[in-house]
């Protein structure tokens, strides 16, 4: 028979102070303080620091630990396909991109201003990389993020049908501080999916919540996503109304990577 959990706050009955402190910090959920206490207490004695100095350092460790834990949880919840930062991006390979503008977007002021970001460009030029990088910057600054391809969203809408699951899914997309919709280039969308997408974008527009889009097609190529022509035009107008548009005109990184692999292989043969 398994033991039932009893929620009691009780000091550990141990003759050793270190064990009592460690157990108490663990009981209180102060993991950052628990893991840092042994080292900090030794340094406190050696450096003859004041109790206040010791307490400040211990609290800083706890705060830093909780913040790191928050970031890790939110990154996992965002469902990024991979993690890429702005520092990982090779701006020298894509001279059409204004590096200063991208880093300004990385300040995340666009979130408070409710501005959408739209990356246009052919496959492989770095659109998804930049969208994920901005998503990571947003999480670092305390904004929650959700990442989906358009294909994912459509599939889940059609899978859930009408009901609580669909309502919860759309609600999660609507309430996310930053939503990333990758690969806006699907041609066939069901009537149900197009209606839900139109309502989602309209709701986020009205609530001044920014969405980051990536696409290898211009706005004209999005018209089939949002239903009839009239509805599609309205939705696209709302997307475009408060937006930063970045057209990436350059070579695919995938081509670059292949060329580098071939070059290395040729040099190895020589």
C-alpha positions in Angstrom: 0.0 0.0 0.0 1.4 3.4 -1.0 1.8 6.1 1.6 -0.6 9.0 1.4 1.1 12.3 1.3 0.7 14.4 4.5 1.3 18.1 4.0 3.0 19.3 7.1 5.5 22.0 7.7 7.8 20.6 10.3 11.4 21.2 11.1 13.6 18.1 10.5 14.5 16.4 13.7 18.3 16.2 13.2 21.2 17.0 15.5 23.1 18.7 12.5 22.2 22.2 11.7 23.2 21.8 8.0 20.8 19.0 7.6 18.0 20.9 9.3 18.6 23.9 7.1 18.7 21.8 3.9 15.6 19.9 4.8 13.7 23.1 5.7 14.7 24.9 2.5 13.6 21.8 0.5 10.3 21.7 2.4 9.7 25.4 1.6 10.5 24.8 -2.1 13.6 27.1 -1.9 15.7 25.0 -4.2 18.1 27.8 -5.2 18.9 28.6 -1.6 19.2 24.9 -0.7 21.7 24.2 -3.4 23.7 27.4 -2.7 23.7 27.4 1.1 26.7 25.1 1.8 29.1 27.1 -0.4 27.8 30.5 0.6 27.9 29.7 4.3 31.6 28.7 4.1 32.4 31.9 2.1 30.5 33.9 4.7 32.7 32.6 7.5 36.0 32.9 5.6 35.3 36.5 4.4 33.7 37.6 7.6 30.7 39.0 5.8 27.7 40.5 7.6 24.5 38.4 8.0 22.8 40.9 5.7 25.4 40.3 2.9 24.9 36.6 3.3 21.1 36.8 3.2 21.2 39.1 0.1 23.4 36.6 -1.8 21.3 33.7 -0.7 18.1 35.4 -1.9 19.7 36.3 -5.2 20.6 32.7 -5.8 17.0 31.7 -5.1 15.6 34.4 -7.4 18.0 33.5 -10.2 17.1 29.8 -9.9 13.4 30.5 -10.0 13.9 32.8 -13.1 15.9 30.2 -14.9 13.3 27.6 -14.1 10.6 29.9 -15.4 12.4 30.4 -18.7 12.9 26.7 -19.2 9.2 26.0 -18.5 8.1 28.7 -20.9 10.4 27.7 -23.6 9.1 24.1 -23.3 5.5 25.4 -23.4 6.2 27.5 -26.5 6.9 24.3 -28.4 9.7 25.7 -30.6 11.0 23.1 -33.1 14.5 24.1 -32.1 16.2 27.0 -30.2 18.0 29.7 -32.2 19.1 33.1 -30.9 19.8 36.4 -32.6 23.5 35.9 -31.9 23.3 32.6 -33.9 22.1 34.4 -37.0 24.6 35.2 -39.8 23.6 38.7 -40.8 26.6 38.9 -43.2 25.1 36.2 -45.3 21.8 38.1 -45.6 22.7 41.7 -46.3 19.1 42.6 -47.2 18.3 42.4 -43.5 18.8 45.5 -41.3 20.6 44.0 -38.3 19.9 47.0 -36.2 16.2 46.7 -36.9 16.2 43.1 -35.9 17.9 43.8 -32.6 15.5 46.7 -32.0 12.7 44.1 -32.4 14.6 42.0 -29.9 14.0 44.7 -27.3 10.4 43.5 -27.5 8.9 47.0 -27.6 6.8 45.7 -30.5 4.9 43.6 -27.9 3.7 46.5 -25.8 2.8 48.4 -29.0 0.8 45.4 -30.4 2.8 45.3 -33.6 2.8 42.2 -35.8 6.0 41.1 -37.5 6.0 39.5 -40.9 9.0 37.8 -42.4 8.7 37.2 -46.2 11.3 35.3 -48.2 12.0 32.1 -50.0 12.6 28.9 -48.2 15.8 28.6 -46.1 16.7 32.3 -45.8 16.2 32.4 -42.0 12.6 33.4 -41.4 11.9 30.7 -38.9 15.3 31.2 -37.2 14.5 34.9 -36.6 10.9 34.3 -35.5 12.2 31.8 -32.9 15.0 34.1 -31.8 12.5 36.9 -31.2 10.3 34.4 -29.3 13.2 33.5 -27.0 13.9 37.2 -26.4 10.2 37.7 -25.5 10.4 34.8 -23.0 13.6 36.2 -21.5 11.7 39.5 -20.9 8.7 37.8 -19.3 6.2 37.4 -22.1 4.7 34.0 -22.9 5.0 32.7 -26.4 3.3 30.0 -28.5 4.9 28.6 -31.7 2.9 26.7 -34.4 3.1 26.2 -38.1 -0.1 27.1 -40.0 -0.3 23.4 -40.9 -0.3 22.4 -37.2 -3.0 24.9 -36.3 -5.3 23.7 -39.2 -4.7 20.0 -38.3 -5.6 20.6 -34.7 -8.7 22.6 -35.5 -9.9 19.9 -37.7 -9.0 17.2 -35.2 -10.8 18.8 -32.3 -13.9 19.8 -34.2 -16.6 21.6 -32.1 -16.3 21.4 -28.4 -14.3 22.2 -25.3 -10.9 20.9 -26.7 -11.2 23.3 -29.7 -12.3 26.2 -27.4 -9.4 25.6 -25.1 -6.9 25.4 -28.0 -8.1 28.6 -29.7 -8.2 30.3 -26.3 -4.5 29.4 -25.7 -3.6 30.9 -29.0 -5.7 34.0 -28.5 -4.3 34.7 -25.0 -0.6 34.1 -25.7 1.2 37.4 -25.4 3.2 36.5 -28.6 1.9 34.0 -31.2 4.2 32.7 -33.9 2.6 31.3 -37.0 5.2 29.8 -39.2 4.9 28.9 -42.9 1.8 30.9 -44.0 1.6 29.2 -47.4 -1.2 26.6 -47.3 -3.6 26.6 -50.2 -6.4 24.3 -49.0 -8.1 25.2 -45.7 -11.5 23.8 -44.5 -14.3 26.2 -43.9 -14.2 25.5 -40.2 -10.4 26.1 -40.0 -10.7 29.4 -42.0 -13.4 30.7 -39.7 -11.4 29.9 -36.6 -8.3 31.4 -38.0 -10.1 34.6 -39.0 -11.7 34.9 -35.5 -8.3 34.2 -33.9 -6.5 36.9 -35.9 -9.3 39.4 -35.4 -9.4 38.8 -31.7 -5.6 39.3 -31.3 -5.8 42.4 -33.4 -8.6 43.9 -31.2 -6.6 43.0 -28.0 -3.4 44.4 -29.4 -1.6 41.1 -29.1 1.2 40.7 -31.6 1.6 37.8 -34.0 4.8 36.9 -35.8 4.2 35.4 -39.3 6.6 33.8 -41.7 5.8 33.1 -45.4 7.4 32.6 -48.8 4.2 34.1 -50.4 3.0 37.6 -50.5 -0.3 38.7 -48.8 -2.1 37.8 -52.1 -1.1 34.2 -51.5 -2.8 34.2 -48.1 -6.3 34.9 -49.4 -7.4 31.2 -49.4 -6.5 30.8 -45.7 -9.2 33.1 -44.4 -12.3 32.1 -46.3 -14.1 34.2 -48.9 -12.4 37.2 -50.5 -14.2 39.8 -48.4 -13.3 38.1 -45.1 -9.7 37.4 -46.2 -9.2 41.1 -47.2 -10.4 42.3 -43.8 -8.2 39.9 -41.9 -5.1 40.7 -44.0 -5.8 44.4 -43.5 -5.8 43.9 -39.8 -2.6 41.9 -39.9 -1.0 44.6 -42.0 -2.4 47.6 -40.1 0.0 47.5 -37.2 3.0 45.5 -38.6 6.7 45.5 -39.3 7.3 43.8 -42.6 10.8 42.3 -43.3 11.5 41.1 -46.8 14.5 38.8 -46.9 16.1 38.7 -50.3 19.1 36.3 -50.3 20.4 32.8 -50.8 19.1 29.9 -48.8 21.2 28.9 -45.8 20.6 25.3 -46.8 22.4 25.9 -50.1 25.2 27.6 -48.2 25.5 24.6 -45.8 25.6 22.1 -48.7 28.3 24.1 -50.5 30.4 24.2 -47.3 30.1 20.5 -46.9 31.1 19.9 -50.5 34.0 22.3 -50.1 35.2 20.5 -46.9 34.9 17.1 -48.7 36.9 18.4 -51.7 39.7 19.7 -49.4 39.7 16.3 -47.6 40.3 14.5 -50.8 43.2 16.9 -51.7 
